[in-house]
Amino acid sequence: MTDCAYYLAQLSISKALAPLDTPLMQGFVSQLKEINALAEQSPGFVWRLQTADGDATGIRGFEDPSMLLNMSLWESIETLRRFVYQSGHAVPYRNAREWFHKLDGATTALWWVPKGYVPTVQEGLARLDYIQRNGPTPMAFGFRDRFTPEALPLPVEASNAPGQAQKEHSPLVSKCAAEVVGFHQFLERWMRGEIADPSVATPFQSAFVADSLLITPNGTLDTQTSLGERLTRARGAFPDIRIWTDQFAPVWEMEDSALVQYREWRSFLGQTTGRISSVLFRKKPDVPAGVVWVYMHETWLEGHGPTEQVIAPSNVLTELSDVQERDLG
């Protein structure tokens, strides 16, 4: 085993066609001991989930007893890939249709963990739920994705685990939360070039009020006009970019305004940056989201920005004063 700072965690699920003790499943069950031994002897293997019986078939993560899962840790994605696709495991893997249903969506989640840490089944299921809902990110990804340990293996909050109730917000804050998620999903598709018609820029046109302001992580000031111009130029310029948000939380709320905060992550060409965003939203019933962006202040998260510049220009302070007087006073 090499001296790795991070290990690759893996969780996969499957749905059996019949109970494991039936003749239909014996072709699968009879190979378990051999395949598990092969995994343990494979280069890069670290750990696997198992009971006293030596496998994970008795571990349940779902109410449905036909749902099976397995978890393991590996030194790298390459060593896991070789085991899955190029070892003796490849034969039963190719024949999986003989024993398992075809499931919709992602059935495997990969993510990085610090060396010495062993994830729980609940965490693994939360990661799988995350990739099913959000697509591949450093939080959870698949074999085709290029996320390195340096791409920040973020923790999944317990509230994001399957079956856990989500935190309730007021109607106004809920609209803000939905707008944050929807806007960034549209932004990702826009920057990846997945929006075929450039005139379909409604979220950009209606999301920001005419006198809205954005302070970027580098300390520059954007108005609605300059931000719109930048976003227009960005269409299709980042075909592999991934954008996602987490840790949304309200700061304060008034009758027609709310200040919220969240983290935004962008991954492009193997590099991931993170910023914390504070946004002032104003209620506006005649727009699709029901709220509009008035003011946004972005700051690089420590250790996760390309630059660490201080906001200093005097015109920024003047603009902030105007915003505070107009919307916060």
N, C-alpha and C positions, 0 to 999 in steps of 0.2 A: 504494500500500500504506500502511495506517495504522500508527502506532507502537504495536504490541501487545507486551505483556510476555509473553504466552503465545500459542501457535498450537494449533489443533486438529489432531491427528493422526488419520488414518483408515486402516484396513486392511479390505479386503473379499476374500472368497474365492468361488470358483465352481467347478463341476465340469462340464467340457465334455461334450457328448453324443458327440463324435467328435474325432479329431485335428484340429488347426487347419488342416492342409493338405488336408482333404477337402472336397468340394462342400457338405456339410451346414453347415459352419462359415463358408463364405465370406461369408454375409450379415453375420456378426459381424466377421470380419477386415477386410472392405472398409471398415468404418466407423471402425476404430481411429484412423487418422491424423487424421481430421476431428474425432472426439470429443476426442482428446488436445489438439489445437490449440484447440478450444473451451474446454477446461478452463484452459489457460494464459492465455487471453484473458479469463477470467471474473473479475469483481471478487472480491477476497479470496483468490485463488489464490496460493500461496507456492512449492510444490515438489511434484513427483511422482516416484515410482520409475520408472526406465527404464534400458534398456540402450542401446548404440550404435544399435540399430535404432529407437529412439524410443518403445518401449513396454515393458511389463513381462511380456509373454507368455513370454519366454525365461527368466524368473527362477523358480526352483523352490523352494518351501518345503515340499514334500511328496514322498514317494517316488512317489506316483501321478502320472504325467505329465499326466493329464487335469485335475488340480487347478490352477487359476490363481489368482493374487492380484494386487491392486493396492494401492498406498499413496500417500498424498498429505498435504500440510499446507495448512491454510486459516487465515484470520484469525479466523473465527468459525464457529459451527455454522450460523448463518443463511446465510452465503455458500455453504457447502457444500450446504446443503439446496436453495438456489435452483438451483445447478448440477445437482444430481441430479434434482430433480423439476420444475423450471420452465424449463429450457433445452432445447437440442436433444438433450441426453443423455437426456431423459425418454422419447423414442420407443424407442430400443434397450433402455432399462431395462424398459419395459413389455413388450417382445417377448422378454425373456430366455428364456422357456420354449422358444423355437424352437431355442436353442443350448445350454442348460444344464439340468442336473438340478435338481430341487427338493431342497434339503438340509435336514435337521432341525437345529434349534437356531439360535443366532445366527450369521450369516455376515458381519457387520460389527462392528468394534470402533472406538469413538471414545475419545480421551483427550487430555488437555492436556499440552503440552510447553513448556519455556521457549523463548523466542525464540532462534534461533540453533542449536537442537539438532535434529538429524535422526535419528529413530529407525531402528533396524535392522529387517530382516525378522524376525529371531528375536524381538525385543521385540514387534513387532506380533502375531506368532503367539501369544506368551505372553499378551498382552492378550486376544486372541480366546479362547484357552483359558480364561482367567479368567472372562470374562463367560458363557461356555458352562457353566462349573461353578458360578458363584456368582450369576449374574444381574447386572443393572446396578448399578454402584457408581462412584465417581470413578476407580477403577482402570481401568474399561472400561465404556462405556455405549453407548446407541443414540440415534437421532434423537428419540425420544419422551421422553427423560430430561432432567432439568433440573440438570445438574451444571456449575457455573461453574468458572473457573480457581482461584478461591479455595477450592474444595472439595478441594484438595490432590491434585495429580497424583502419586500414590505410585509409586515404582519397582517394577517386577516383578523379583523375585530370579531369577537364572539357574536356580536349582533348581526354579522354577515353570514354566520353559519346557517346551513339549511335548517328550516323548521323554527328558527328564532324570529320573534316578532321584531319588526323594524321600529325605530324610535319615531313617535308621533310628533309631528310639527303642526303649527297653526296653519290655516288655509293659505295665508299669504306666504309664509316661509316654505310651505310645500310647493307652491308655484315657483318660488325662487330655486328650490332644489331641482325641480323638474327642468327648469330653464337652463341651469348650469349643466346638467347631464345632456339634455337635448342639443344645446348649442355646441358643446365640445364634440359630440358625436357627429354633428353636421360639419364642424370645422375639420375633423379628421378626414371625412369623406371628400370634402372640398380640396384639402391640401394633397390628398392622394390622387386626385383627378377622377374620382368616381362619380362626380356630378357632371353629367354629360352636357347639360345646357347651362352656360355661364350666366344666363339671365335669371336662373333660379337661385337667387341670392337673398331670398326673403328674410332668413334669420339675421343676415348682416344689415339689411335695410331697416327692419322694424325693431331690432333688439335694442338699439342705442338711441337715446334722445338726441336731439339736434345739438345740444350743448354739452354732451357727455365728454368725460375725460378719462384717459387711461395713462397711468404711469407704469412704464415697462420695468422689468427687473433690472435693466441697465440704467434706469433713471431718466430716460427720455420721456417726453410728453407727447401723447397722441390725442388728437381731437377726433370727432366722429368722421370727418372727411379724410384725414390722414390715415386713420385706422382702416377705413373702407378701401382706400387705395392700396394699402399693404396687403389686405386680405384678398383683394382682386388679383394682385400679382402672384399671390401664393397658390392660386388654383393649379393643381397638378404638378407643382414644383417639388413635392416630397412624396413620391409614389410608395415608399415603404414606411411612412411615419405611422406611429401609434400614439394616440392621445387619450388619456383617461384622468379621472378625478377621484379623490377620496377624502375622507375626514371632513365632510361638509358639516357645518355647525352655524347656527344663528348667533350673532353677537348681541344685537338688540333689535327691537321691533316697535314701530309706531303704527298708527291707524292705516296710513297709506305708504309707509316706507319700511324697509328692513335692511339691516347691515348683516352680511353673512361672510363666512370665511371657509376656504377649502384649499386643498392641495391639487395642483395640476402637474401631470407628468407627461413628458414627450420623449419618445424613443425613436431614433433615426440613425441608420447606419451603425448599429451596435452601441450607440451612446445614448444615455438617458439623463435628462435634466429634470429637476423638480423645482417648483416655485409655490409659494403660498400667496393666495389671492384674497384680498378683501374687497367686497363688492357692495355698493349701495344700490338697491333696487327700489323702484317706485311702482306702485300699483297703477295699471293702465288697462282697463277692461276691454278696450277696443283693439288690442293686439292679440295675436294667437296665444302667446304665453300668459297673458294677463298681467305681466310685469315688464318693465324696461330697465336697461342698465343705465345708471346715471353716472357713477364714478367707480373706477377700478384701480386698485393699487397692487402691483405684483412685486414680490421680493424673492430672490433666489433662496432656496433652502440651503443651509450651510453644507458645503461639500458636494452640492448637486447642481451647480450652475457653471457655465463656461467662463463667467466673469463675476467678480464681487465688487461692483461699483456702488459708490455711495450717492444717494440722491441729493444734489446740492443746488441746482440752478434756481436762482431767485424767482424766475417766472413760475416755476412749479409751486413754490410756496404761495405766490399770489393767487394762482388758480385754485389751490386748495382752500385758501381763505374764502374765495368766492363761493366754492361749493358748500363749505360749512355754513356760510351765512344764508345761502339759498335753501339748502335742504336739511341742515341739521340744527339751525338756529331756531 
